[in-house]
Amino acid sequence: MARQNGWGCKPFLLFFLQFLLIIFFTPLTASAHFEEVHVLIEAGDYTEAIHKLEALAESTKDIAVKSWCYYQIGEIYYNYTHQYTQAAGAYDQILQLEKKGLSVEELFLAIIKKGDVYSRMGNYHDAIQTYDRLIKLAPATHFVHKTGLQKIRDINTALADLREQQRIAIQYKGTPLAAIAQFQIAELYRNHSQLNQPEKAITKYEELLEAYSDATVAPEARWRIAHLRHTVLHQSALAMATYRKVIDDYPASSFAAEALFQIANIHRTSEKYSLAVPVFEKLKQRYPNFWKMHAVIYWTGVCHEKKLNYPKAIAAYETFLHAYLPHLDPGYLGQISMHDKSVSEVKAQIRRRIENLAKQMAETELDRLNTAHADRNFSVAFSIARNLIATVPHTPQAKQAAEQFSTLQHLAAIENLQEQLQNNTLPPIEAARARLQIGTIYEQQLQDYSKAIEAYREVSKHHADSTYSAEALYRSGFVYAKQLSTPNEALAAYKTIITMHPNTLQAMMANFQLGELYRKLNRSNEALQAYKTTIGYPERDRYLVGGYKDSFSDRAQFRIGRVHYDDGRYSEARFAFEEFIQNRTYSPRLAAAYIYLAAINEKHDEKAQAAYFYKRAEDTLTDNPVQMASLMEEASTLGTFQATGSDTVMRFLKEHQKRLNMR
């Protein structure tokens, strides 16, 4: 849900840590002040914290300490009280120390922070000028020079995107496409690496919710408001109230689970463990396949341990250790505050916490599990499997339970959704979401495609005029095409979307998928028409690392060139790829386009041009995993680049240029 920005890059993080080390190795009096200020900030006493910092800055002659004081003042104004003019003034105080021995790292940091303040105020002109100063100060090889360039590029790109989304919102007012555009506008304001105005983002999300309360993005919009208040604006009370509204208004949405998780963590970090545990338990019960369930289990154990309820703490830790940790991607360890540890280190630490193993009769529990499974009581079966794995992990019975574990957690989630539908406890929109989610679980987690199709049909049957019907039809078409290899059914599903739901994101995607099907069926003219129709829709960009932007429109325009190439219409293909390169300067497919152009020139015995385009491809691909991945996908028609490694590709390009230049 979060995008990478200047603060997220590793070099800048190391720089920031170095800055903190300067602080920690200042005299003990400054360290004592640091602890005192930290306590005041945690308590929300920002005025007193600022007074302490101002007094220390005034009294000290140490430039590093003085800089640290103003930096902390700026951070309080920026992150907690949201008084941005005062924040800018604090960073200016640091900049005035430039001629008094201020380190270049602290100077760079202050400039970046001042630019961020201007962005937060919506003053992008001054923000860009501030980042430009950074570019001029730092050598071109320095990462902060690149950071400044990236920030300016991000602001300009975001402002251009903002104008485009505003145009779409007006042109398609009252349609699902306008709702998506309104959401994109809020996202641009939300992201720190783009327009960086969380308060304005909240306003835009609220406008979306008021105008399009039934939009598919409504749950995420409400959750974004809560999360901004929680993590960016530090408004815990308002965040809690908004998280609860997500849960009440959108119980079938995955964001309801996210909201429960955040509420529990707010209680936990405030050391209100008795309030946190029931929320974690509710999350376990309602959303058993929640993607952060490993963290839910772990933090439940922590809360029980803090409450001195050791039996429940042990059970939770055992569950985490044996049911979740063995399959956990190490990248997810940050959600339990162990990002700096390996899986083996986490395992050792958890084992040290566990004093006794709960003892249960393995055979009896397995019999209960099998009975519950046979009776299709999946929630009970899943609970038994989880406890069996935790209590006697090394027995054959626990091994059998573990083999069923993943399937059971998804079946339990479906069971919970079906119960809500049968009890008629959901409003129509939430019922549509629930039915769609059932189909998605069958399709993506259980790979039971016939049941997925049945569930998607239920969405269209009960909610024919809803955008969820469009999504269900789209997913059905995708299953027919990709999993069941029945292209006629896929074509029918996509055409139904275009007819019944023309002004939806799914209609645009359906046109693209029609193009893909027609292309594979060698129906070139129909493929070209479908791709051209795709391009006619408003673009919904997906931002990639390195400043690249992907979209269905980008792919469709590229595929037009591929269709012409595959049919031997090389002049048309050349024109399509040249137009693509000219108009899609941020596309992840630039290297692939260069290679197609090189191949076309080579076919026409235009050696110099072919070598030129191979060189352009090589330059674009160097240390560029985004372009390399797209090349593997898009250049398979050429044969040379299909399922090969990046080293092989680069070697081919160099050798091919050499061969062409020798002719």
ABEGO torsion letter per residue (X at the ends): XBBBBAAABAAAAAAAAAAAAAAAABBAAAAAAAAAAAAAAAAGBAAAAAAAAAAAAAABABAAAAAAAAAAAAAAAAAAAGBAAAAAAAAAAAAAAAAAGBBAAAAAAAAAAAAAAAAAAGBAAAAAAAAAAAAAABBAABAAAAAAAAAAAAAAAAAAAAAAAAAAAAAABGBAAAAAAAAAAAAAAABAABAGBAAAAAAAAAAAAAABAABAAAAAAAAAAAAAAAAAAGBAAAAAAAAAAAAAABAABAAAAAAAAAAAAAAAAAGBAAAAAAAAAAAAAABAABAAAAAAAAAAAAAAAAAGBAAAAAAAAAAAAAAAAAABBAAAAAAAGAAABBAAAAAAAAAAABABBBBBBAAAAAAAAAAAAAAGBAAAAAAAAAAAAAABAABAAAAAAAAAAAAAAAAAAAAAAAAAAAAGABBAAAAAAAAAAAAAAAAAAAGBAAAAAAAAAAAAAABAABAAAAAAAAAAAAAAAAAAGBAAAAAAAAAAAAAABAABAAAAAAAAAAAAAAAAAGBAAAAAAAAAAAAABBBBBBBBBGGBBBBAAAAAAAAAAAAAAAAGBAAAAAAAAAAAAAABAABAAAAAAAAAAAAAAAAAGBAAAAAAAAAAAAAAABGBAAAAAAAAAAAAAAGAABGBBAAAAAAAAAAAAAAAAAX
